[in-house]
Amino acid sequence: MQSWPGETEILIIGAGPTGLALACALRELGLKPLHFDKHLEGLNSSRAAVIHPRTLEVLEAIGVVPTLLQEGLRMEKFRLREGSKVLLQMDFSPLPTAYPFALMIPQQDTERILMARLRELGGEVIRGVELTDVKMEREGVKALVRRGTEEHWIHARWLVGCDGGRSSVRQRAGIGFEGEPYEQDFILADVKMVWPLRRDEASLFLSPEGMMLVAPLPGDHFRIVATVAQAPQDLSLPFFQSLVDRRGPSGAKRITEMFWTSPFHLQHRVASSNFLGRVLLCGDAAHVHSPAGGQGMNTGIQDAVSLAKPLRRAALTGDEAGLREWSKSRHRIAKEVISLTHRMTLAIGLSQPWQRVLRNMILGVISRLPGLSQKFARKLSEIDYR
Ligand SMILES: Cc1cc2nc3c(=O)[nH]c(=O)nc-3n(C[C@H](O)[C@H](O)[C@H](O)COP(=O)(O)OP(=O)(O)OC[C@H]3O[C@@H](n4cnc5c(N)ncnc54)[C@H](O)[C@@H]3O)c2cc1C
């Protein structure tokens, strides 16, 4: 039976990190959006494991930073390596921010903390409700939602799609999603292991057969992400052990437990618009990209929190100037993030020996010019997007 109003000022579809951050930010401003997610509970998987400095700055507005800092692990150094040899080092500690580190924390913990904050602010997500159609109107949007066998039309003055890369909001609103898939498969595992390098650094290992990233997670865990030509059916512990042995540094390396594994295929795509009529898009619904640099969830949370004020203004006064400004700026940032992560993905995937020699020479030059590696650290931390 329907247990929500037939009309609302703001309807949010999707309660991943983006939708939760938006709901909190709107609540902080006194608005009470209606919020649906098709799943009966959160996805509860590790996925995005890093929160960058700019995202922590932005999250101050919704009061979750102290809890994130308490639960996460601070990581100051990022090193590009070939085996044990360091090709490039980046240091987050000199960055001009209150948070000069990358905060390592699994996505399900970030979502749990956001959800708890939303409840503190009096909000809730209505779960098990799927958006199936959208009709654009002059003064709003009609959204068809399904719960079990029941269907209802809801009139929303504003509809925000935070419903991920396959966004129904985006598709039903007829907004394009331009880009391409990547050829390689990516695989990941969260593990416990004996590891010869320090736990305050993440290392990206380049090798002719593909890359491997190893980053620390809270609780003595590590995240391993690697590219492979084709992901095997069985992502077993021995399979990851042999990857670590072949691509990792010298010294003792032994995976003792494996908690979560997943293959994933990637695309780089950006929505042709994130603001059409009364429809807005945030997060993966608006842009998807390679995990190189861990920018995905971060960019989505920043889209969401920065949308709250202009959306409030439009809802209360009808003035959409702030929304147009937001749309332009977030679209530009999405394109920049896609371009950066695409170039990084191509560079780490080079397989021809001459290409690799040239790339390593360029990395050597960058590492000798601290200004350049610092510029790169600023990009990754997203503080240039203030
Ligand atoms: C295996 C894996 C590993 C990843 N690793 C990283 C990483 O290391 N670093 C990184 O930055 N990113 C990573 N990502 C990407 C990161 O998880 C996403 O960028 C992030 O989850 C995007 O958040 P979002 O809230 O925009 O979308 P999502 O997290 O996809 O949330 C969308 C929500 O919308 C709901 N929904 C969808 N359709 C509907 C509908 N029609 N009606 C109602 N509800 C709907 C879904 O149930 C879901 O809860 C990874 C992703 C995967 C799959």
The ligand as a Tripos MOL2 file, in Angstrom:
@<TRIPOS>MOLECULE
LIG
   53    58     1     0     0
SMALL
NO_CHARGES

@<TRIPOS>ATOM
      1 C1         33.3170   -3.3850   -7.9900 C.3       1 LIG1
      2 C2         33.3880   -1.8940   -7.9160 C.ar      1 LIG1
      3 C3         34.5310   -1.2720   -7.4450 C.ar      1 LIG1
      4 C4         34.6300    0.1060   -7.3790 C.ar      1 LIG1
      5 N1         35.7700    0.6740   -6.9040 N.ar      1 LIG1
      6 C5         35.8480    2.0180   -6.8310 C.ar      1 LIG1
      7 C6         37.0020    2.6630   -6.3110 C.ar      1 LIG1
      8 O1         37.9700    2.0180   -5.8980 O.2       1 LIG1
      9 N2         37.0330    4.0260   -6.2740 N.ar      1 LIG1
     10 C7         35.9670    4.7960   -6.7140 C.ar      1 LIG1
     11 O2         35.9950    6.0440   -6.6250 O.2       1 LIG1
     12 N3         34.8590    4.2090   -7.2030 N.ar      1 LIG1
     13 C8         34.7860    2.8530   -7.2630 C.ar      1 LIG1
     14 N4         33.6480    2.2820   -7.7480 N.ar      1 LIG1
     15 C9         32.5910    3.1690   -8.2080 C.3       1 LIG1
     16 C10        31.7640    3.6850   -7.0300 C.3       1 LIG1
     17 O3         31.2720    2.5730   -6.3300 O.3       1 LIG1
     18 C11        30.6680    4.5710   -7.5950 C.3       1 LIG1
     19 O4         31.2780    5.7000   -8.2200 O.3       1 LIG1
     20 C12        29.6900    5.0480   -6.5270 C.3       1 LIG1
     21 O5         29.0110    3.9740   -5.9320 O.3       1 LIG1
     22 C13        28.6820    5.9900   -7.1680 C.3       1 LIG1
     23 O6         27.7330    6.3360   -6.2240 O.3       1 LIG1
     24 P1         26.2540    6.7370   -6.6870 P.3       1 LIG1
     25 O7         25.5110    6.9930   -5.4060 O.co2     1 LIG1
     26 O8         26.3220    7.8110   -7.7030 O.co2     1 LIG1
     27 O9         25.6630    5.4450   -7.4270 O.3       1 LIG1
     28 P2         25.4300    3.9900   -6.8380 P.3       1 LIG1
     29 O10        26.3510    3.6870   -5.7310 O.co2     1 LIG1
     30 O11        25.4010    3.0830   -8.0260 O.co2     1 LIG1
     31 O12        23.9730    4.0540   -6.2070 O.3       1 LIG1
     32 C14        22.8210    4.1230   -7.0200 C.3       1 LIG1
     33 C15        21.6210    3.7250   -6.1670 C.3       1 LIG1
     34 O13        20.4450    3.9120   -6.9650 O.3       1 LIG1
     35 C16        19.5610    2.8210   -6.7980 C.3       1 LIG1
     36 N5         18.7650    2.7160   -8.0340 N.ar      1 LIG1
     37 C17        19.2280    2.4520   -9.2720 C.ar      1 LIG1
     38 N6         18.2180    2.4790  -10.1710 N.ar      1 LIG1
     39 C18        17.0870    2.7750   -9.4520 C.ar      1 LIG1
     40 C19        15.7110    2.9340   -9.8180 C.ar      1 LIG1
     41 N7         15.2910    2.8200  -11.1060 N.pl3     1 LIG1
     42 N8         14.8030    3.2050   -8.8390 N.ar      1 LIG1
     43 C20        15.2240    3.3170   -7.5360 C.ar      1 LIG1
     44 N9         16.4990    3.1680   -7.1510 N.ar      1 LIG1
     45 C21        17.4380    2.9150   -8.1060 C.ar      1 LIG1
     46 C22        20.4850    1.6250   -6.5590 C.3       1 LIG1
     47 O14        19.8110    0.6040   -5.8380 O.3       1 LIG1
     48 C23        21.6420    2.2540   -5.7590 C.3       1 LIG1
     49 O15        21.4250    2.1510   -4.3660 O.3       1 LIG1
     50 C24        33.5450    0.8980   -7.8230 C.ar      1 LIG1
     51 C25        32.3890    0.2880   -8.3000 C.ar      1 LIG1
     52 C26        32.3030   -1.1010   -8.3520 C.ar      1 LIG1
     53 C27        31.0530   -1.7480   -8.8710 C.3       1 LIG1
@<TRIPOS>BOND
     1     1     2 1
     2     2     3 ar
     3     2    52 ar
     4     3     4 ar
     5     4     5 ar
     6     4    50 ar
     7     5     6 ar
     8     6     7 ar
     9     6    13 1
    10     7     8 2
    11     7     9 ar
    12     9    10 ar
    13    10    11 2
    14    10    12 ar
    15    12    13 ar
    16    13    14 ar
    17    14    15 1
    18    14    50 ar
    19    15    16 1
    20    16    17 1
    21    16    18 1
    22    18    19 1
    23    18    20 1
    24    20    21 1
    25    20    22 1
    26    22    23 1
    27    23    24 1
    28    24    25 2
    29    24    26 1
    30    24    27 1
    31    27    28 1
    32    28    29 2
    33    28    30 1
    34    28    31 1
    35    31    32 1
    36    32    33 1
    37    33    34 1
    38    33    48 1
    39    34    35 1
    40    35    36 1
    41    35    46 1
    42    36    37 ar
    43    36    45 ar
    44    37    38 ar
    45    38    39 ar
    46    39    40 ar
    47    39    45 ar
    48    40    41 1
    49    40    42 ar
    50    42    43 ar
    51    43    44 ar
    52    44    45 ar
    53    46    47 1
    54    46    48 1
    55    48    49 1
    56    50    51 ar
    57    51    52 ar
    58    52    53 1
@<TRIPOS>SUBSTRUCTURE
     1 LIG1         1 GROUP 0 **** ****
